[in-house]
Amino acid sequence: MRSRYSAFVLDQLDYLLATWHPTTRPASLEPNEPGLRWLGLDVKRHAQQDADHATVEFVARSKLGGRAHRLHEVSRFVREDGRWFYLDGEVS
């Protein structure tokens, strides 16, 4: 989760796509809007359902055009061949 947040901050779209599970991965991602500032990541909780499935609840904060934004999501991850992939998330 932290590596994906860092990739969002640094606009590393290739990394984001590579760590997104192929069954739910979009064809492409848009780069950050000009002026977007990421302010921080707070991992609220994580839970491993079994050896290959986990969830992470987080809040990511950003600012754009003088307005603060907050993304609160519970993300699902799956491990395949020893690598964790982002599946999807529920925004609240």
C-alpha positions in Angstrom: 0.0 0.0 0.0 2.7 2.5 0.9 4.6 1.8 -2.3 1.5 2.4 -4.3 0.9 5.7 -2.5 4.5 6.7 -3.2 3.9 5.9 -6.9 0.8 8.1 -6.9 2.8 10.9 -5.4 5.7 10.5 -7.9 3.3 9.9 -10.8 4.9 6.5 -11.5 2.0 5.2 -13.6 3.9 2.2 -14.9 4.4 0.9 -11.4 0.8 1.5 -10.5 -0.3 -0.6 -13.5 2.2 -3.3 -12.8 1.0 -3.7 -9.2 -2.7 -3.7 -10.2 -4.2 -7.2 -10.8 -4.8 -7.9 -14.5 -8.5 -8.8 -14.0 -9.3 -5.3 -12.6 -6.5 -3.1 -14.1 -7.5 -0.2 -16.3 -5.9 0.1 -19.7 -4.2 3.3 -18.7 -4.1 5.9 -15.9 -4.1 9.7 -16.1 -1.2 11.6 -14.6 -1.7 13.8 -11.6 -3.4 17.1 -12.3 -0.9 20.0 -12.5 -0.6 21.6 -9.0 -1.8 18.5 -7.1 0.1 18.1 -3.8 -0.1 14.8 -1.9 0.0 15.6 1.8 0.1 12.2 3.5 -1.1 8.6 3.9 -2.6 7.2 7.1 -3.0 3.5 7.2 -5.9 2.9 9.5 -5.9 -0.9 9.6 -4.9 -3.9 7.7 -6.1 -7.5 7.9 -5.0 -10.7 6.2 -7.9 -13.0 5.5 -5.6 -15.9 4.5 -2.2 -16.4 3.1 -3.1 -14.7 -0.2 -5.8 -12.2 0.5 -5.7 -9.0 2.5 -7.4 -5.6 3.0 -6.0 -2.2 3.9 -8.0 0.7 5.1 -6.3 4.1 4.5 -6.8 7.8 4.2 -4.8 9.7 1.6 -4.8 13.5 1.8 -4.1 15.9 -1.1 -4.6 19.5 -2.1 -5.4 21.0 -5.4 -6.2 24.6 -6.2 -6.3 25.6 -2.6 -8.8 22.9 -1.7 -8.1 19.9 0.5 -9.2 16.5 -0.5 -9.4 13.2 1.4 -9.6 9.7 0.0 -10.8 7.1 2.5 -10.7 3.6 1.0 -10.7 -0.1 2.0 -8.5 -1.8 -0.6 -8.4 -5.5 -1.4 -5.1 -7.2 -2.3 -4.3 -10.7 -3.6 -0.9 -12.5 -3.7 0.0 -14.5 -6.7 3.4 -16.1 -7.3 4.7 -14.3 -4.2 3.7 -10.8 -5.4 0.9 -8.7 -3.9 -1.5 -7.0 -6.4 -4.2 -4.4 -5.8 -7.6 -5.7 -6.8 -10.1 -3.0 -6.0 -11.3 -0.7 -3.3 -14.4 0.6 -1.7 -14.4 4.4 -1.2 -16.2 5.7 1.9 
